[in-house]
Amino acid sequence: PVVATRVGGIPELVRDGVDGTLVDPGDPGQLSSAVVRLLQDPALRESMARAGRDRVRSFSWDDTARVTLSAYESALSHE
């Protein structure tokens, strides 16, 4: 699972509590607590890791191309 800060586009990619944990930027205590929690809870760690692997599959080149093409086709049909 991912432990990351809530900056930039990260919150759009990491689902807090599902496939990772998001913490506030500049808060080392929060970061350390999130890492320790995952280290101490193997079931949570495995669940988040599994969710992350499933999610990352949706970012393949084929899926991205299909979604992009669909968006272009939709935009062109509204002219």
All heavy atoms as a GROMACS GRO file, in nm:
protein
  593
    1PRO      N    1   0.082  -0.121   0.000
    1PRO     CA    2   0.000   0.000   0.000
    1PRO      C    3   0.085   0.125   0.000
    1PRO      O    4   0.202   0.122   0.036
    1PRO     CB    5  -0.081  -0.011   0.128
    1PRO     CG    6  -0.011  -0.110   0.212
    1PRO     CD    7   0.070  -0.196   0.121
    2VAL      N    8   0.024   0.234  -0.039
    2VAL     CA    9   0.093   0.362  -0.049
    2VAL      C   10   0.068   0.443   0.077
    2VAL      O   11  -0.044   0.447   0.128
    2VAL     CB   12   0.039   0.440  -0.172
    2VAL    CG1   13   0.097   0.579  -0.178
    2VAL    CG2   14   0.066   0.363  -0.299
    3VAL      N   15   0.171   0.507   0.126
    3VAL     CA   16   0.157   0.611   0.229
    3VAL      C   17   0.213   0.736   0.164
    3VAL      O   18   0.330   0.741   0.126
    3VAL     CB   19   0.234   0.577   0.358
    3VAL    CG1   20   0.224   0.692   0.457
    3VAL    CG2   21   0.182   0.449   0.420
    4ALA      N   22   0.128   0.837   0.148
    4ALA     CA   23   0.169   0.958   0.076
    4ALA      C   24   0.101   1.080   0.137
    4ALA      O   25   0.006   1.068   0.214
    4ALA     CB   26   0.133   0.946  -0.071
    5THR      N   27   0.149   1.195   0.096
    5THR     CA   28   0.089   1.319   0.145
    5THR      C   29  -0.021   1.366   0.050
    5THR      O   30  -0.024   1.331  -0.068
    5THR     CB   31   0.194   1.430   0.158
    5THR    OG1   32   0.261   1.446   0.034
    5THR    CG2   33   0.295   1.398   0.268
    6ARG      N   34  -0.111   1.446   0.103
    6ARG     CA   35  -0.223   1.502   0.025
    6ARG      C   36  -0.174   1.625  -0.052
    6ARG      O   37  -0.207   1.737  -0.017
    6ARG     CB   38  -0.335   1.542   0.119
    6ARG     CG   39  -0.407   1.430   0.184
    6ARG     CD   40  -0.519   1.483   0.275
    6ARG     NE   41  -0.588   1.374   0.340
    6ARG     CZ   42  -0.553   1.323   0.457
    6ARG    NH1   43  -0.451   1.372   0.526
    6ARG    NH2   44  -0.621   1.223   0.508
    7VAL      N   45  -0.097   1.603  -0.156
    7VAL     CA   46  -0.048   1.713  -0.238
    7VAL      C   47  -0.065   1.678  -0.385
    7VAL      O   48  -0.070   1.561  -0.422
    7VAL     CB   49   0.101   1.747  -0.210
    7VAL    CG1   50   0.120   1.795  -0.066
    7VAL    CG2   51   0.190   1.628  -0.237
    8GLY      N   52  -0.072   1.781  -0.468
    8GLY     CA   53  -0.080   1.761  -0.612
    8GLY      C   54  -0.194   1.668  -0.650
    8GLY      O   55  -0.303   1.674  -0.596
    9GLY      N   56  -0.165   1.578  -0.742
    9GLY     CA   57  -0.265   1.485  -0.791
    9GLY      C   58  -0.273   1.355  -0.713
    9GLY      O   59  -0.353   1.268  -0.746
   10ILE      N   60  -0.193   1.343  -0.609
   10ILE     CA   61  -0.190   1.216  -0.534
   10ILE      C   62  -0.327   1.178  -0.478
   10ILE      O   63  -0.368   1.063  -0.491
   10ILE     CB   64  -0.082   1.221  -0.423
   10ILE    CG1   65   0.056   1.224  -0.489
   10ILE    CG2   66  -0.095   1.102  -0.329
   10ILE    CD1   67   0.171   1.244  -0.394
   11PRO      N   68  -0.404   1.272  -0.420
   11PRO     CA   69  -0.535   1.232  -0.368
   11PRO      C   70  -0.632   1.183  -0.477
   11PRO      O   71  -0.730   1.116  -0.446
   11PRO     CB   72  -0.588   1.360  -0.303
   11PRO     CG   73  -0.466   1.438  -0.267
   11PRO     CD   74  -0.368   1.408  -0.379
   12GLU      N   75  -0.605   1.215  -0.602
   12GLU     CA   76  -0.689   1.164  -0.710
   12GLU      C   77  -0.653   1.020  -0.746
   12GLU      O   78  -0.733   0.949  -0.806
   12GLU     CB   79  -0.674   1.252  -0.834
   12GLU     CG   80  -0.726   1.392  -0.815
   12GLU     CD   81  -0.696   1.483  -0.932
   12GLU    OE1   82  -0.675   1.431  -1.044
   12GLU    OE2   83  -0.694   1.605  -0.911
   13LEU      N   84  -0.535   0.978  -0.708
   13LEU     CA   85  -0.488   0.843  -0.742
   13LEU      C   86  -0.496   0.747  -0.624
   13LEU      O   87  -0.532   0.631  -0.642
   13LEU     CB   88  -0.343   0.849  -0.792
   13LEU     CG   89  -0.320   0.930  -0.918
   13LEU    CD1   90  -0.172   0.941  -0.948
   13LEU    CD2   91  -0.395   0.868  -1.035
   14VAL      N   92  -0.462   0.793  -0.507
   14VAL     CA   93  -0.461   0.708  -0.388
   14VAL      C   94  -0.591   0.728  -0.312
   14VAL      O   95  -0.624   0.840  -0.272
   14VAL     CB   96  -0.341   0.740  -0.296
   14VAL    CG1   97  -0.345   0.656  -0.170
   14VAL    CG2   98  -0.210   0.720  -0.370
   15ARG      N   99  -0.666   0.621  -0.295
   15ARG     CA  100  -0.792   0.628  -0.220
   15ARG      C  101  -0.762   0.600  -0.074
   15ARG      O  102  -0.731   0.488  -0.035
   15ARG     CB  103  -0.892   0.528  -0.278
   15ARG     CG  104  -0.927   0.559  -0.424
   15ARG     CD  105  -1.001   0.449  -0.490
   15ARG     NE  106  -0.918   0.328  -0.493
   15ARG     CZ  107  -0.959   0.211  -0.539
   15ARG    NH1  108  -1.081   0.198  -0.586
   15ARG    NH2  109  -0.878   0.106  -0.539
   16ASP      N  110  -0.771   0.705   0.006
   16ASP     CA  111  -0.737   0.697   0.147
   16ASP      C  112  -0.819   0.589   0.217
   16ASP      O  113  -0.941   0.589   0.211
   16ASP     CB  114  -0.760   0.833   0.214
   16ASP     CG  115  -0.702   0.841   0.354
   16ASP    OD1  116  -0.601   0.772   0.380
   16ASP    OD2  117  -0.755   0.917   0.435
   17GLY      N  118  -0.749   0.496   0.281
   17GLY     CA  119  -0.814   0.390   0.353
   17GLY      C  120  -0.852   0.270   0.267
   17GLY      O  121  -0.898   0.169   0.317
   18VAL      N  122  -0.834   0.282   0.135
   18VAL     CA  123  -0.869   0.173   0.044
   18VAL      C  124  -0.743   0.107  -0.010
   18VAL      O  125  -0.720  -0.012   0.010
   18VAL     CB  126  -0.957   0.222  -0.073
   18VAL    CG1  127  -0.986   0.109  -0.170
   18VAL    CG2  128  -1.086   0.284  -0.020
   19ASP      N  129  -0.660   0.185  -0.080
   19ASP     CA  130  -0.537   0.130  -0.135
   19ASP      C  131  -0.414   0.202  -0.084
   19ASP      O  132  -0.305   0.184  -0.133
   19ASP     CB  133  -0.538   0.128  -0.289
   19ASP     CG  134  -0.583   0.259  -0.350
   19ASP    OD1  135  -0.560   0.364  -0.289
   19ASP    OD2  136  -0.643   0.255  -0.458
   20GLY      N  137  -0.434   0.284   0.016
   20GLY     CA  138  -0.324   0.357   0.076
   20GLY      C  139  -0.374   0.448   0.187
   20GLY      O  140  -0.491   0.448   0.221
   21THR      N  141  -0.280   0.523   0.240
   21THR     CA  142  -0.311   0.617   0.346
   21THR      C  143  -0.254   0.753   0.307
   21THR      O  144  -0.138   0.762   0.266
   21THR     CB  145  -0.248   0.572   0.480
   21THR    OG1  146  -0.300   0.443   0.513
   21THR    CG2  147  -0.278   0.669   0.591
   22LEU      N  148  -0.337   0.854   0.318
   22LEU     CA  149  -0.294   0.991   0.289
   22LEU      C  150  -0.276   1.066   0.420
   22LEU      O  151  -0.360   1.056   0.510
   22LEU     CB  152  -0.397   1.062   0.200
   22LEU     CG  153  -0.415   1.002   0.061
   22LEU    CD1  154  -0.528   1.072  -0.012
   22LEU    CD2  155  -0.287   1.012  -0.019
   23VAL      N  156  -0.167   1.140   0.428
   23VAL     CA  157  -0.138   1.219   0.547
   23VAL      C  158  -0.116   1.364   0.506
   23VAL      O  159  -0.092   1.394   0.389
   23VAL     CB  160  -0.015   1.165   0.623
   23VAL    CG1  161  -0.037   1.021   0.669
   23VAL    CG2  162   0.111   1.172   0.538
   24ASP      N  163  -0.126   1.453   0.602
   24ASP     CA  164  -0.104   1.594   0.575
   24ASP      C  165   0.044   1.620   0.548
   24ASP      O  166   0.131   1.564   0.614
   24ASP     CB  167  -0.151   1.679   0.693
   24ASP     CG  168  -0.301   1.669   0.715
   24ASP    OD1  169  -0.374   1.651   0.615
   24ASP    OD2  170  -0.344   1.677   0.831
   25PRO      N  171   0.074   1.707   0.451
   25PRO     CA  172   0.214   1.740   0.424
   25PRO      C  173   0.276   1.811   0.545
   25PRO      O  174   0.208   1.885   0.616
   25PRO     CB  175   0.208   1.832   0.303
   25PRO     CG  176   0.068   1.877   0.291
   25PRO     CD  177  -0.018   1.778   0.363
   26GLY      N  178   0.401   1.784   0.568
   26GLY     CA  179   0.474   1.850   0.676
   26GLY      C  180   0.441   1.797   0.814
   26GLY      O  181   0.472   1.863   0.914
   27ASP      N  182   0.381   1.680   0.823
   27ASP     CA  183   0.347   1.622   0.953
   27ASP      C  184   0.415   1.486   0.969
   27ASP      O  185   0.357   1.382   0.941
   27ASP     CB  186   0.195   1.607   0.966
   27ASP     CG  187   0.151   1.570   1.106
   27ASP    OD1  188   0.231   1.512   1.182
   27ASP    OD2  189   0.033   1.597   1.139
   28PRO      N  190   0.541   1.488   1.014
   28PRO     CA  191   0.616   1.362   1.025
   28PRO      C  192   0.553   1.263   1.124
   28PRO      O  193   0.562   1.142   1.105
   28PRO     CB  194   0.755   1.404   1.070
   28PRO     CG  195   0.743   1.543   1.118
   28PRO     CD  196   0.622   1.602   1.054
   29GLY      N  197   0.484   1.313   1.225
   29GLY     CA  198   0.419   1.224   1.321
   29GLY      C  199   0.307   1.145   1.256
   29GLY      O  200   0.290   1.025   1.280
   30GLN      N  201   0.229   1.213   1.172
   30GLN     CA  202   0.121   1.147   1.101
   30GLN      C  203   0.176   1.043   1.002
   30GLN      O  204   0.123   0.933   0.990
   30GLN     CB  205   0.038   1.252   1.029
   30GLN     CG  206  -0.103   1.213   1.000
   30GLN     CD  207  -0.180   1.325   0.932
   30GLN    OE1  208  -0.127   1.395   0.846
   30GLN    NE2  209  -0.305   1.341   0.971
   31LEU      N  210   0.283   1.080   0.935
   31LEU     CA  211   0.347   0.989   0.841
   31LEU      C  212   0.398   0.865   0.913
   31LEU      O  213   0.372   0.751   0.871
   31LEU     CB  214   0.462   1.060   0.768
   31LEU     CG  215   0.542   0.977   0.669
   31LEU    CD1  216   0.454   0.931   0.554
   31LEU    CD2  217   0.659   1.058   0.616
   32SER      N  218   0.467   0.885   1.022
   32SER     CA  219   0.521   0.773   1.099
   32SER      C  220   0.410   0.684   1.154
   32SER      O  221   0.419   0.562   1.148
   32SER     CB  222   0.611   0.829   1.208
   32SER     OG  223   0.593   0.772   1.330
   33SER      N  224   0.302   0.743   1.202
   33SER     CA  225   0.189   0.664   1.253
   33SER      C  226   0.126   0.579   1.143
   33SER      O  227   0.088   0.464   1.167
   33SER     CB  228   0.082   0.756   1.312
   33SER     OG  229   0.129   0.819   1.428
   34ALA      N  230   0.115   0.634   1.024
   34ALA     CA  231   0.056   0.560   0.913
   34ALA      C  232   0.143   0.440   0.875
   34ALA      O  233   0.092   0.330   0.851
   34ALA     CB  234   0.038   0.652   0.792
   35VAL      N  235   0.273   0.460   0.872
   35VAL     CA  236   0.365   0.350   0.838
   35VAL      C  237   0.361   0.242   0.947
   35VAL      O  238   0.349   0.123   0.918
   35VAL     CB  239   0.509   0.402   0.817
   35VAL    CG1  240   0.607   0.287   0.803
   35VAL    CG2  241   0.515   0.492   0.694
   36VAL      N  242   0.365   0.283   1.072
   36VAL     CA  243   0.363   0.188   1.183
   36VAL      C  244   0.232   0.109   1.182
   36VAL      O  245   0.231  -0.013   1.203
   36VAL     CB  246   0.384   0.260   1.318
   36VAL    CG1  247   0.353   0.169   1.436
   36VAL    CG2  248   0.527   0.312   1.328
   37ARG      N  249   0.121   0.177   1.156
   37ARG     CA  250  -0.010   0.109   1.151
   37ARG      C  251  -0.008  -0.002   1.047
   37ARG      O  252  -0.055  -0.113   1.073
   37ARG     CB  253  -0.119   0.210   1.118
   37ARG     CG  254  -0.256   0.151   1.108
   37ARG     CD  255  -0.360   0.260   1.092
   37ARG     NE  256  -0.489   0.203   1.058
   37ARG     CZ  257  -0.562   0.238   0.954
   37ARG    NH1  258  -0.521   0.335   0.874
   37ARG    NH2  259  -0.677   0.181   0.931
   38LEU      N  260   0.048   0.025   0.930
   38LEU     CA  261   0.056  -0.078   0.826
   38LEU      C  262   0.151  -0.190   0.864
   38LEU      O  263   0.125  -0.306   0.835
   38LEU     CB  264   0.096  -0.016   0.693
   38LEU     CG  265  -0.012   0.067   0.625
   38LEU    CD1  266   0.046   0.142   0.505
   38LEU    CD2  267  -0.128  -0.020   0.582
   39LEU      N  268   0.259  -0.155   0.928
   39LEU     CA  269   0.355  -0.258   0.970
   39LEU      C  270   0.295  -0.351   1.075
   39LEU      O  271   0.327  -0.469   1.079
   39LEU     CB  272   0.483  -0.193   1.024
   39LEU     CG  273   0.572  -0.126   0.921
   39LEU    CD1  274   0.684  -0.050   0.989
   39LEU    CD2  275   0.627  -0.228   0.822
   40GLN      N  276   0.207  -0.297   1.158
   40GLN     CA  277   0.149  -0.376   1.267
   40GLN      C  278   0.022  -0.451   1.228
   40GLN      O  279  -0.027  -0.533   1.305
   40GLN     CB  280   0.120  -0.285   1.387
   40GLN     CG  281   0.244  -0.231   1.451
   40GLN     CD  282   0.216  -0.136   1.565
   40GLN    OE1  283   0.108  -0.078   1.576
   40GLN    NE2  284   0.315  -0.117   1.651
   41ASP      N  285  -0.033  -0.423   1.112
   41ASP     CA  286  -0.160  -0.484   1.072
   41ASP      C  287  -0.146  -0.553   0.936
   41ASP      O  288  -0.177  -0.496   0.832
   41ASP     CB  289  -0.269  -0.377   1.068
   41ASP     CG  290  -0.408  -0.433   1.052
   41ASP    OD1  291  -0.423  -0.548   1.006
   41ASP    OD2  292  -0.504  -0.361   1.085
   42PRO      N  293  -0.101  -0.678   0.937
   42PRO     CA  294  -0.079  -0.749   0.811
   42PRO      C  295  -0.206  -0.762   0.726
   42PRO      O  296  -0.199  -0.755   0.603
   42PRO     CB  297  -0.028  -0.887   0.852
   42PRO     CG  298   0.013  -0.874   0.994
   42PRO     CD  299  -0.063  -0.758   1.052
   43ALA      N  300  -0.322  -0.779   0.788
   43ALA     CA  301  -0.447  -0.793   0.712
   43ALA      C  302  -0.480  -0.664   0.639
   43ALA      O  303  -0.518  -0.665   0.522
   43ALA     CB  304  -0.561  -0.834   0.804
   44LEU      N  305  -0.465  -0.551   0.707
   44LEU     CA  306  -0.489  -0.422   0.644
   44LEU      C  307  -0.390  -0.398   0.531
   44LEU      O  308  -0.427  -0.355   0.422
   44LEU     CB  309  -0.478  -0.309   0.747
   44LEU     CG  310  -0.493  -0.167   0.694
   44LEU    CD1  311  -0.633  -0.145   0.635
   44LEU    CD2  312  -0.465  -0.066   0.804
   45ARG      N  313  -0.265  -0.430   0.558
   45ARG     CA  314  -0.160  -0.412   0.458
   45ARG      C  315  -0.191  -0.494   0.332
   45ARG      O  316  -0.183  -0.444   0.220
   45ARG     CB  317  -0.026  -0.453   0.520
   45ARG     CG  318   0.095  -0.414   0.442
   45ARG     CD  319   0.223  -0.438   0.521
   45ARG     NE  320   0.241  -0.577   0.562
   45ARG     CZ  321   0.252  -0.617   0.689
   45ARG    NH1  322   0.244  -0.532   0.788
   45ARG    NH2  323   0.269  -0.745   0.717
   46GLU      N  324  -0.231  -0.619   0.350
   46GLU     CA  325  -0.262  -0.706   0.235
   46GLU      C  326  -0.386  -0.657   0.162
   46GLU      O  327  -0.390  -0.656   0.039
   46GLU     CB  328  -0.280  -0.850   0.281
   46GLU     CG  329  -0.314  -0.946   0.169
   46GLU     CD  330  -0.216  -0.944   0.053
   46GLU    OE1  331  -0.095  -0.928   0.075
   46GLU    OE2  332  -0.261  -0.958  -0.063
   47SER      N  333  -0.486  -0.615   0.235
   47SER     CA  334  -0.609  -0.564   0.173
   47SER      C  335  -0.582  -0.441   0.088
   47SER      O  336  -0.629  -0.430  -0.026
   47SER     CB  337  -0.710  -0.531   0.283
   47SER     OG  338  -0.817  -0.458   0.233
   48MET      N  339  -0.505  -0.348   0.143
   48MET     CA  340  -0.471  -0.226   0.068
   48MET      C  341  -0.382  -0.258  -0.052
   48MET      O  342  -0.398  -0.200  -0.159
   48MET     CB  343  -0.403  -0.124   0.158
   48MET     CG  344  -0.495  -0.055   0.253
   48MET     SD  345  -0.402   0.070   0.345
   48MET     CE  346  -0.536   0.161   0.420
   49ALA      N  347  -0.290  -0.351  -0.034
   49ALA     CA  348  -0.201  -0.388  -0.144
   49ALA      C  349  -0.281  -0.450  -0.258
   49ALA      O  350  -0.260  -0.418  -0.375
   49ALA     CB  351  -0.094  -0.485  -0.095
   50ARG      N  352  -0.376  -0.537  -0.224
   50ARG     CA  353  -0.460  -0.601  -0.325
   50ARG      C  354  -0.544  -0.495  -0.399
   50ARG      O  355  -0.553  -0.496  -0.522
   50ARG     CB  356  -0.551  -0.706  -0.259
   50ARG     CG  357  -0.626  -0.793  -0.355
   50ARG     CD  358  -0.706  -0.906  -0.288
   50ARG     NE  359  -0.747  -0.885  -0.151
   50ARG     CZ  360  -0.684  -0.933  -0.042
   50ARG    NH1  361  -0.575  -1.005  -0.057
   50ARG    NH2  362  -0.730  -0.908   0.078
   51ALA      N  363  -0.602  -0.402  -0.324
   51ALA     CA  364  -0.681  -0.295  -0.386
   51ALA      C  365  -0.594  -0.208  -0.477
   51ALA      O  366  -0.638  -0.165  -0.584
   51ALA     CB  367  -0.747  -0.209  -0.278
   52GLY      N  368  -0.472  -0.182  -0.434
   52GLY     CA  369  -0.380  -0.103  -0.516
   52GLY      C  370  -0.343  -0.172  -0.646
   52GLY      O  371  -0.339  -0.110  -0.752
   53ARG      N  372  -0.319  -0.303  -0.638
   53ARG     CA  373  -0.287  -0.379  -0.760
   53ARG      C  374  -0.405  -0.378  -0.856
   53ARG      O  375  -0.388  -0.361  -0.977
   53ARG     CB  376  -0.247  -0.522  -0.725
   53ARG     CG  377  -0.108  -0.534  -0.668
   53ARG     CD  378  -0.064  -0.680  -0.656
   53ARG     NE  379  -0.147  -0.758  -0.567
   53ARG     CZ  380  -0.129  -0.770  -0.435
   53ARG    NH1  381  -0.029  -0.707  -0.377
   53ARG    NH2  382  -0.210  -0.846  -0.362
   54ASP      N  383  -0.526  -0.393  -0.802
   54ASP     CA  384  -0.645  -0.390  -0.887
   54ASP      C  385  -0.662  -0.252  -0.951
   54ASP      O  386  -0.693  -0.241  -1.069
   54ASP     CB  387  -0.770  -0.424  -0.806
   54ASP     CG  388  -0.774  -0.569  -0.762
   54ASP    OD1  389  -0.699  -0.651  -0.820
   54ASP    OD2  390  -0.852  -0.600  -0.671
   55ARG      N  391  -0.640  -0.148  -0.874
   55ARG     CA  392  -0.659  -0.012  -0.924
   55ARG      C  393  -0.558   0.023  -1.033
   55ARG      O  394  -0.591   0.085  -1.133
   55ARG     CB  395  -0.647   0.089  -0.811
   55ARG     CG  396  -0.662   0.233  -0.857
   55ARG     CD  397  -0.720   0.316  -0.748
   55ARG     NE  398  -0.716   0.457  -0.776
   55ARG     CZ  399  -0.809   0.523  -0.844
   55ARG    NH1  400  -0.912   0.458  -0.894
   55ARG    NH2  401  -0.798   0.653  -0.861
   56VAL      N  402  -0.435  -0.018  -1.016
   56VAL     CA  403  -0.331   0.020  -1.110
   56VAL      C  404  -0.355  -0.042  -1.248
   56VAL      O  405  -0.314   0.014  -1.349
   56VAL     CB  406  -0.192  -0.015  -1.054
   56VAL    CG1  407  -0.152  -0.158  -1.084
   56VAL    CG2  408  -0.087   0.080  -1.103
   57ARG      N  409  -0.428  -0.152  -1.252
   57ARG     CA  410  -0.461  -0.213  -1.381
   57ARG      C  411  -0.546  -0.120  -1.468
   57ARG      O  412  -0.544  -0.130  -1.589
   57ARG     CB  413  -0.532  -0.345  -1.359
   57ARG     CG  414  -0.441  -0.454  -1.309
   57ARG     CD  415  -0.511  -0.589  -1.301
   57ARG     NE  416  -0.422  -0.686  -1.242
   57ARG     CZ  417  -0.428  -0.727  -1.116
   57ARG    NH1  418  -0.522  -0.682  -1.036
   57ARG    NH2  419  -0.342  -0.815  -1.070
   58SER      N  420  -0.620  -0.031  -1.404
   58SER     CA  421  -0.706   0.061  -1.481
   58SER      C  422  -0.625   0.173  -1.546
   58SER      O  423  -0.681   0.255  -1.618
   58SER     CB  424  -0.814   0.121  -1.391
   58SER     OG  425  -0.759   0.213  -1.300
   59PHE      N  426  -0.496   0.177  -1.523
   59PHE     CA  427  -0.410   0.280  -1.582
   59PHE      C  428  -0.321   0.223  -1.692
   59PHE      O  429  -0.217   0.280  -1.722
   59PHE     CB  430  -0.326   0.347  -1.473
   59PHE     CG  431  -0.408   0.426  -1.376
   59PHE    CD1  432  -0.438   0.374  -1.251
   59PHE    CD2  433  -0.456   0.551  -1.409
   59PHE    CE1  434  -0.516   0.445  -1.162
   59PHE    CE2  435  -0.534   0.624  -1.320
   59PHE     CZ  436  -0.564   0.570  -1.196
   60SER      N  437  -0.362   0.113  -1.753
   60SER     CA  438  -0.283   0.055  -1.862
   60SER      C  439  -0.293   0.147  -1.984
   60SER      O  440  -0.385   0.228  -1.996
   60SER     CB  441  -0.336  -0.084  -1.899
   60SER     OG  442  -0.460  -0.073  -1.966
   61TRP      N  443  -0.200   0.131  -2.076
   61TRP     CA  444  -0.201   0.212  -2.198
   61TRP      C  445  -0.328   0.187  -2.278
   61TRP      O  446  -0.389   0.279  -2.332
   61TRP     CB  447  -0.078   0.185  -2.284
   61TRP     CG  448   0.044   0.254  -2.232
   61TRP    CD1  449   0.154   0.194  -2.178
   61TRP    CD2  450   0.068   0.395  -2.226
   61TRP    NE1  451   0.244   0.290  -2.139
   61TRP    CE2  452   0.194   0.414  -2.168
   61TRP    CE3  453  -0.006   0.507  -2.263
   61TRP    CZ2  454   0.248   0.540  -2.146
   61TRP    CZ3  455   0.049   0.634  -2.243
   61TRP    CH2  456   0.174   0.647  -2.184
   62ASP      N  457  -0.369   0.061  -2.285
   62ASP     CA  458  -0.490   0.028  -2.362
   62ASP      C  459  -0.614   0.095  -2.302
   62ASP      O  460  -0.694   0.153  -2.375
   62ASP     CB  461  -0.512  -0.123  -2.368
   62ASP     CG  462  -0.411  -0.194  -2.457
   62ASP    OD1  463  -0.350  -0.126  -2.544
   62ASP    OD2  464  -0.393  -0.316  -2.441
   63ASP      N  465  -0.629   0.087  -2.171
   63ASP     CA  466  -0.745   0.150  -2.106
   63ASP      C  467  -0.741   0.301  -2.119
   63ASP      O  468  -0.842   0.366  -2.145
   63ASP     CB  469  -0.753   0.110  -1.959
   63ASP     CG  470  -0.794  -0.036  -1.941
   63ASP    OD1  471  -0.855  -0.093  -2.034
   63ASP    OD2  472  -0.765  -0.092  -1.834
   64THR      N  473  -0.624   0.359  -2.102
   64THR     CA  474  -0.609   0.504  -2.115
   64THR      C  475  -0.643   0.549  -2.256
   64THR      O  476  -0.714   0.649  -2.276
   64THR     CB  477  -0.467   0.548  -2.077
   64THR    OG1  478  -0.442   0.506  -1.941
   64THR    CG2  479  -0.449   0.698  -2.087
   65ALA      N  480  -0.596   0.476  -2.356
   65ALA     CA  481  -0.626   0.511  -2.496
   65ALA      C  482  -0.775   0.499  -2.523
   65ALA      O  483  -0.834   0.586  -2.587
   65ALA     CB  484  -0.547   0.420  -2.590
   66ARG      N  485  -0.837   0.395  -2.470
   66ARG     CA  486  -0.981   0.374  -2.490
   66ARG      C  487  -1.062   0.489  -2.427
   66ARG      O  488  -1.154   0.543  -2.488
   66ARG     CB  489  -1.021   0.239  -2.429
   66ARG     CG  490  -1.145   0.180  -2.483
   66ARG     CD  491  -1.176   0.038  -2.437
   66ARG     NE  492  -1.092  -0.025  -2.336
   66ARG     CZ  493  -0.987  -0.103  -2.362
   66ARG    NH1  494  -0.951  -0.128  -2.486
   66ARG    NH2  495  -0.918  -0.157  -2.264
   67VAL      N  496  -1.028   0.529  -2.306
   67VAL     CA  497  -1.098   0.638  -2.238
   67VAL      C  498  -1.076   0.770  -2.311
   67VAL      O  499  -1.170   0.849  -2.330
   67VAL     CB  500  -1.053   0.648  -2.090
   67VAL    CG1  501  -1.101   0.776  -2.025
   67VAL    CG2  502  -1.100   0.527  -2.011
   68THR      N  503  -0.954   0.794  -2.356
   68THR     CA  504  -0.923   0.918  -2.429
   68THR      C  505  -0.998   0.923  -2.561
   68THR      O  506  -1.059   1.025  -2.595
   68THR     CB  507  -0.772   0.930  -2.453
   68THR    OG1  508  -0.704   0.926  -2.327
   68THR    CG2  509  -0.736   1.058  -2.525
   69LEU      N  510  -0.998   0.814  -2.635
   69LEU     CA  511  -1.070   0.808  -2.762
   69LEU      C  512  -1.220   0.831  -2.740
   69LEU      O  513  -1.283   0.906  -2.814
   69LEU     CB  514  -1.046   0.673  -2.830
   69LEU     CG  515  -1.114   0.652  -2.964
   69LEU    CD1  516  -1.069   0.758  -3.065
   69LEU    CD2  517  -1.086   0.513  -3.017
   70SER      N  518  -1.274   0.772  -2.637
   70SER     CA  519  -1.416   0.789  -2.606
   70SER      C  520  -1.447   0.936  -2.575
   70SER      O  521  -1.550   0.989  -2.618
   70SER     CB  522  -1.454   0.700  -2.488
   70SER     OG  523  -1.586   0.723  -2.449
   71ALA      N  524  -1.359   1.003  -2.502
   71ALA     CA  525  -1.379   1.144  -2.469
   71ALA      C  526  -1.376   1.229  -2.596
   71ALA      O  527  -1.459   1.320  -2.614
   71ALA     CB  528  -1.273   1.192  -2.371
   72TYR      N  529  -1.282   1.201  -2.685
   72TYR     CA  530  -1.275   1.275  -2.812
   72TYR      C  531  -1.400   1.250  -2.896
   72TYR      O  532  -1.457   1.342  -2.954
   72TYR     CB  533  -1.150   1.236  -2.891
   72TYR     CG  534  -1.021   1.295  -2.839
   72TYR    CD1  535  -0.903   1.222  -2.846
   72TYR    CD2  536  -1.016   1.422  -2.785
   72TYR    CE1  537  -0.783   1.275  -2.799
   72TYR    CE2  538  -0.897   1.476  -2.738
   72TYR     CZ  539  -0.782   1.401  -2.746
   72TYR     OH  540  -0.665   1.454  -2.699
   73GLU      N  541  -1.442   1.125  -2.905
   73GLU     CA  542  -1.562   1.093  -2.984
   73GLU      C  543  -1.685   1.163  -2.928
   73GLU      O  544  -1.767   1.215  -3.002
   73GLU     CB  545  -1.582   0.941  -2.989
   73GLU     CG  546  -1.481   0.872  -3.076
   73GLU     CD  547  -1.488   0.719  -3.064
   73GLU    OE1  548  -1.545   0.667  -2.964
   73GLU    OE2  549  -1.434   0.653  -3.154
   74SER      N  550  -1.695   1.166  -2.796
   74SER     CA  551  -1.807   1.234  -2.732
   74SER      C  552  -1.804   1.384  -2.760
   74SER      O  553  -1.906   1.444  -2.791
   74SER     CB  554  -1.803   1.208  -2.580
   74SER     OG  555  -1.905   1.278  -2.516
   75ALA      N  556  -1.687   1.443  -2.752
   75ALA     CA  557  -1.673   1.588  -2.778
   75ALA      C  558  -1.709   1.619  -2.924
   75ALA      O  559  -1.776   1.719  -2.952
   75ALA     CB  560  -1.532   1.634  -2.747
   76LEU      N  561  -1.665   1.534  -3.016
   76LEU     CA  562  -1.693   1.559  -3.158
   76LEU      C  563  -1.841   1.541  -3.192
   76LEU      O  564  -1.893   1.607  -3.280
   76LEU     CB  565  -1.609   1.466  -3.245
   76LEU     CG  566  -1.460   1.497  -3.248
   76LEU    CD1  567  -1.384   1.386  -3.321
   76LEU    CD2  568  -1.434   1.632  -3.314
   77SER      N  569  -1.909   1.454  -3.119
   77SER     CA  570  -2.050   1.430  -3.148
   77SER      C  571  -2.139   1.543  -3.096
   77SER      O  572  -2.255   1.551  -3.130
   77SER     CB  573  -2.096   1.297  -3.090
   77SER     OG  574  -2.101   1.304  -2.949
   78HIS      N  575  -2.083   1.634  -3.014
   78HIS     CA  576  -2.160   1.744  -2.958
   78HIS      C  577  -2.138   1.875  -3.034
   78HIS      O  578  -2.176   1.980  -2.989
   78HIS     CB  579  -2.124   1.764  -2.811
   78HIS     CG  580  -2.180   1.659  -2.723
   78HIS    ND1  581  -2.143   1.527  -2.731
   78HIS    CD2  582  -2.273   1.664  -2.624
   78HIS    CE1  583  -2.210   1.457  -2.642
   78HIS    NE2  584  -2.288   1.538  -2.577
   79GLU      N  585  -2.077   1.868  -3.150
   79GLU     CA  586  -2.050   1.989  -3.226
   79GLU      C  587  -2.174   2.049  -3.283
   79GLU      O  588  -2.269   1.997  -3.321
   79GLU     CB  589  -1.951   1.960  -3.341
   79GLU     CG  590  -1.811   1.944  -3.289
   79GLU     CD  591  -1.714   1.929  -3.404
   79GLU    OE1  592  -1.747   1.949  -3.521
   79GLU    OE2  593  -1.599   1.899  -3.375
   0.00000   0.00000   0.00000
